[in-house]
């Protein structure tokens, strides 16, 4: 399995949990755009078998290189790193983890119990991040996790798969800024994340981001099938640094609000 094929598998798995993504992708293509992917985001949690560095090792096998920056989200108790490929046509990979040792005993013990059900060696296989949920899950546990951490409940419900893909606005011609793209998407009926403002970041940050709110999808739990927020689609516009190079990192303050794209939509 080569990297091209693996990225296609990630997109297919992600699209199954976000039916809006291929719809938006097709709308942009129909508008004459060539849609490039800025980055793919993955979620995990801190555990000897899992965590950021376990995922990093997977992508290093594909030739990705770990960037120096790290990102800390104190309120959400998250830690993240990102990787870049020497070939710029491949998307960045943004990997975050829940700092389980900072969570309540209920959350940390529940996640540890779930992790204990992962087959030996599974997290070291290339297909791990398209493997989905490797454990049975009750809807009651999902709801209780969500009371403390939406992030924890998402990983518990969906397992290991892409959380979001990201359209590179820099590669668009008709929609050259986020305000124009967002207006187009809202006109087509898509709901956007308003937390921290519709556009997170600024030219001063060298990065602007926006995203849809994750649509609800049916998920099988022990008690039956329930609809919960799945994945979202992000949009990023990067700006050149003083040295002329395009900013390639992330802005923690903006990412903190982007995480909320998988929160349940308010009625």
C-alpha positions as CSV (number, residue, x, y, z in Angstrom):
1,X,0.0,0.0,0.0
2,X,1.5,3.3,-1.1
3,X,0.8,6.8,0.3
4,X,-1.5,7.8,-2.5
5,X,-3.7,4.8,-1.9
6,X,-3.6,5.3,1.9
7,X,-4.7,8.9,1.6
8,X,-7.6,7.8,-0.6
9,X,-8.7,5.2,2.0
10,X,-8.6,8.0,4.6
11,X,-10.8,10.2,2.5
12,X,-13.3,7.3,1.8
13,X,-13.5,6.5,5.5
14,X,-13.9,10.1,6.4
15,X,-16.6,10.8,3.8
16,X,-18.7,7.9,5.2
17,X,-18.9,9.9,8.5
18,X,-19.3,13.3,6.8
19,X,-21.7,13.1,3.8
20,X,-21.4,16.9,3.5
21,X,-17.7,16.7,2.5
22,X,-18.1,15.1,-0.9
23,X,-21.0,17.3,-1.6
24,X,-18.9,20.4,-0.9
25,X,-16.0,19.0,-2.8
26,X,-18.2,18.4,-5.8
27,X,-19.7,21.9,-5.6
28,X,-16.3,23.4,-5.7
29,X,-15.2,21.2,-8.6
30,X,-18.4,22.2,-10.5
31,X,-17.5,25.8,-9.9
32,X,-14.2,25.2,-11.7
33,X,-12.0,24.8,-8.7
34,X,-9.1,22.4,-8.2
35,X,-9.5,21.3,-4.6
36,X,-6.2,20.7,-2.7
37,X,-6.1,19.3,0.8
38,X,-4.3,21.4,3.3
39,X,-4.2,18.9,6.2
40,X,-5.9,15.8,7.7
41,X,-6.6,15.7,11.4
42,X,-6.6,12.6,13.6
43,X,-7.7,12.2,17.2
44,X,-6.4,9.8,19.9
45,X,-5.7,9.7,23.6
46,X,-2.6,9.3,25.8
47,X,-1.9,5.7,26.4
48,X,1.1,3.4,26.1
49,X,-0.3,1.8,22.9
50,X,-1.7,5.1,21.5
51,X,-1.0,8.8,21.6
52,X,0.5,11.4,19.3
53,X,3.9,9.8,19.0
54,X,2.5,6.4,18.2
55,X,0.6,8.0,15.3
56,X,3.7,10.0,14.3
57,X,5.7,6.8,13.8
58,X,3.1,5.5,11.5
59,X,3.3,8.6,9.2
60,X,7.1,8.7,9.3
61,X,6.9,5.4,7.5
62,X,5.3,7.2,4.6
63,X,8.2,9.8,4.5
64,X,6.5,12.4,6.7
65,X,8.6,14.5,9.0
66,X,7.7,15.8,12.5
67,X,7.6,19.6,12.7
68,X,9.2,21.2,15.7
69,X,6.1,23.0,17.0
70,X,3.8,21.5,19.5
71,X,0.4,22.7,20.6
72,X,-1.2,22.7,24.0
73,X,-4.9,23.3,24.7
74,X,-5.2,23.7,28.5
75,X,-8.9,24.1,28.8
76,X,-9.7,21.0,26.6
77,X,-6.7,19.1,28.1
78,X,-5.3,18.3,24.6
79,X,-1.8,18.1,23.2
80,X,-1.0,18.1,19.4
81,X,1.9,17.9,16.9
82,X,1.9,18.0,13.1
83,X,3.9,16.4,10.3
84,X,4.8,17.6,6.9
85,X,5.9,15.7,3.8
86,X,8.9,16.7,1.7
87,X,6.6,16.6,-1.3
88,X,4.2,19.6,-0.8
89,X,1.4,17.9,-2.8
90,X,0.8,15.6,0.2
91,X,-1.3,17.2,3.0
92,X,0.0,17.9,6.4
93,X,-1.1,15.6,9.2
94,X,-2.3,17.1,12.5
95,X,-2.5,14.7,15.4
96,X,-4.0,15.5,18.8
97,X,-4.4,13.5,21.9
98,X,-6.4,13.8,25.1
99,X,-4.2,14.1,28.2
100,X,-6.0,11.4,30.1
101,X,-3.9,11.9,33.3
102,X,-5.6,15.3,33.6
103,X,-9.1,14.0,33.3
104,X,-11.5,12.7,36.0
105,X,-11.1,9.1,37.1
106,X,-14.2,8.2,35.2
107,X,-12.8,9.5,31.8
108,X,-9.3,8.2,32.3
109,X,-10.4,4.8,33.6
110,X,-13.0,4.4,30.8
111,X,-10.5,5.2,28.1
112,X,-7.9,2.9,29.6
113,X,-10.5,0.1,29.6
114,X,-11.4,0.7,26.0
115,X,-7.7,0.8,25.0
116,X,-7.2,-2.6,26.7
117,X,-9.5,-4.1,24.1
118,X,-7.3,-3.1,21.1
119,X,-5.7,-6.2,19.6
120,X,-2.0,-6.5,20.2
121,X,0.0,-4.7,17.5
122,X,-3.0,-3.2,15.9
123,X,-1.9,0.4,16.5
124,X,1.4,-0.3,14.6
125,X,-0.3,-1.4,11.4
126,X,-0.6,1.1,8.5
127,X,-4.4,0.7,8.3
128,X,-4.9,1.6,12.0
129,X,-6.4,5.1,11.3
130,X,-9.0,3.6,9.0
131,X,-9.9,0.8,11.4
132,X,-12.6,2.6,13.2
133,X,-13.8,1.6,16.7
134,X,-12.2,-1.5,18.1
135,X,-14.4,-1.9,21.1
136,X,-18.2,-2.2,21.9
137,X,-19.7,1.0,23.2
138,X,-22.8,2.0,25.1
139,X,-24.7,5.1,24.4
140,X,-24.9,5.9,28.1
141,X,-21.1,5.8,28.4
142,X,-20.8,8.1,25.3
143,X,-23.2,10.6,26.9
144,X,-21.3,10.5,30.2
145,X,-18.0,11.1,28.6
146,X,-19.4,14.0,26.6
147,X,-20.4,15.8,29.8
148,X,-16.7,16.2,30.6
149,X,-15.0,16.0,27.2
150,X,-16.7,16.1,23.8
151,X,-13.3,15.0,22.4
152,X,-13.2,11.9,24.6
153,X,-16.8,10.9,23.6
154,X,-15.9,11.3,19.9
155,X,-12.9,9.0,20.1
156,X,-14.9,6.5,22.2
157,X,-17.7,6.5,19.7
158,X,-15.8,6.5,16.4
159,X,-12.4,5.1,17.2
160,X,-9.4,5.7,15.0
161,X,-10.2,7.4,11.7
162,X,-9.8,10.9,10.2
163,X,-11.6,13.6,12.2
164,X,-11.5,16.2,9.3
165,X,-10.0,17.0,6.0
166,X,-9.2,20.6,5.0
167,X,-9.7,22.5,1.8
168,X,-6.7,24.7,0.9
169,X,-8.2,28.1,0.1
170,X,-4.8,29.2,-1.3
171,X,-5.4,26.8,-4.3
172,X,-8.9,28.2,-5.1
173,X,-9.4,30.8,-7.9
174,X,-13.1,31.8,-7.6
175,X,-13.2,31.7,-3.8
176,X,-9.9,33.4,-2.9
177,X,-10.8,34.3,0.7
178,X,-12.7,32.6,3.5
179,X,-15.5,35.2,3.6
180,X,-16.4,34.6,0.0
181,X,-16.2,30.8,0.4
182,X,-18.2,30.8,3.7
183,X,-20.9,32.9,2.1
184,X,-21.1,30.4,-0.8
185,X,-21.4,27.5,1.6
186,X,-24.1,29.1,3.8
187,X,-26.0,29.9,0.6
188,X,-26.0,26.2,-0.1
189,X,-27.4,25.4,3.3
190,X,-24.3,24.3,5.2
191,X,-23.9,25.2,8.9
192,X,-20.6,26.8,9.9
193,X,-18.8,26.7,13.2
194,X,-19.4,30.1,14.9
195,X,-17.3,29.5,18.0
196,X,-14.8,32.3,18.4
197,X,-16.1,33.8,15.2
198,X,-16.9,32.3,11.8
199,X,-13.3,33.0,10.7
200,X,-10.7,32.0,13.3
201,X,-7.3,33.6,13.1
202,X,-6.2,36.5,10.9
203,X,-3.5,37.7,8.5
204,X,-1.4,38.7,11.6
205,X,-1.5,35.0,12.6
206,X,-0.6,34.0,9.0
207,X,-3.5,31.6,9.0
208,X,-7.3,31.9,8.8
209,X,-9.6,28.9,9.3
210,X,-13.3,28.1,9.2
211,X,-15.3,24.9,9.2
212,X,-18.6,23.3,8.9
213,X,-20.4,21.9,11.9
214,X,-20.3,18.1,11.9
215,X,-23.6,16.6,10.7
216,X,-25.1,13.9,12.8
217,X,-24.7,10.3,11.5
218,X,-26.2,7.1,12.8
219,X,-23.9,5.1,15.0
220,X,-24.4,1.6,16.4
221,X,-24.2,1.4,20.2
222,X,-25.1,-1.5,22.5
223,X,-28.5,0.0,23.2
224,X,-29.3,0.6,19.5
225,X,-28.5,3.1,16.8
226,X,-28.3,6.8,17.7
227,X,-27.4,9.8,15.6
228,X,-24.4,11.8,16.9
229,X,-22.0,14.4,15.3
230,X,-19.5,12.8,13.0
231,X,-16.8,14.6,11.1
232,X,-16.5,18.2,9.7
233,X,-14.9,19.9,6.7
234,X,-12.4,22.6,7.4
235,X,-11.1,25.5,5.1
236,X,-7.7,27.1,5.6
237,X,-6.1,30.2,4.1
238,X,-2.3,30.6,4.7
239,X,-0.3,33.8,4.4
240,X,3.4,34.3,3.7
241,X,5.8,34.9,6.5
242,X,8.3,37.9,6.4
243,X,10.8,35.6,4.7
244,X,8.3,35.0,1.9
245,X,7.7,31.3,2.8
246,X,4.1,30.3,3.3
247,X,3.2,29.7,7.0
248,X,2.9,25.9,7.4
249,X,2.1,25.5,11.1
250,X,-1.1,25.9,13.1
251,X,-2.4,28.5,15.6
252,X,-3.5,26.9,18.9
253,X,-6.1,29.6,19.8
254,X,-7.8,29.0,16.4
255,X,-7.5,25.2,16.6
256,X,-9.1,25.3,20.0
257,X,-12.3,26.6,18.5
258,X,-12.1,24.4,15.4
259,X,-12.2,21.4,17.8
260,X,-15.8,22.4,18.7
261,X,-17.0,21.6,15.2
262,X,-17.9,18.2,16.5
263,X,-20.0,19.6,19.3
264,X,-23.7,18.8,19.0
265,X,-25.5,21.5,17.0
266,X,-27.7,23.8,19.0
267,X,-31.4,23.6,17.9
